Amino acid sequence: MITEYGKRPDKKGTVVTGRLETPGDVLQREHWKERKTFVRMNDPHYGEVLVPNSTFKSMSGTPGRVKWACRPIGADNEFVYGKYLGVGGRALAGLKERGIL
């Protein structure tokens, strides 16, 4: 739809508009289905969820993937403390027992 101000040669005041779709409408579009833009996955913490898929489609040697929907807070603490801070095993357990972690 072209409005009167959109017909002005200087285009001042032109507003770009488009159709708004609900999430349900978007999921029904064939384009998104063909590109596998959204994937259903069974997450160990949250059950079955629908998440955005990786946008990297043309990297055949290293295709994009979705490993998990969302990790719970602290899920990787043990890995981070061990790898980056050198705190693991008994030292980590001791810190937890004393309420530091």
Residue, then its C-alpha position, 0 to 999 in steps of 0.5 A: m500500500i503506497t500512502e501519500y507521503g510515500k509518493r513524495p520524490d524526496k521520500k521524507g517520512t516514508v515508512v517501510t511496512g510489512r506483514l506481521e506473523t505469529p510464531g505459529d504462522v512462521l512455523q507453517r511457512e514452507h521456506w523454513k521447513e525446507r531450510k530446517t530453520f527450526v528443529r525439535m530436540n529432546d533435551p535432557h533437562y527440558g524435554e522436547v523443545l523447538v529451537p532455532n537450528s544452526t544457520f551454517k548450511s554450506m559447510s559440508g566438512t563442518p556442518g552446524r549443529v545444535k548440541w543442547a537447548c539451554r544448559p542449567i545454571g552451573a552445569d559446566n562449573e566443574f569443567v571450567y574450574g578444572k580446565y581454566l582454574g586448575v581446581g578439581g577433584r578433592a579441592l572442588a569438593g572441599l570448596k563445596e562442603r565449606g559453602i564457597l561454591 
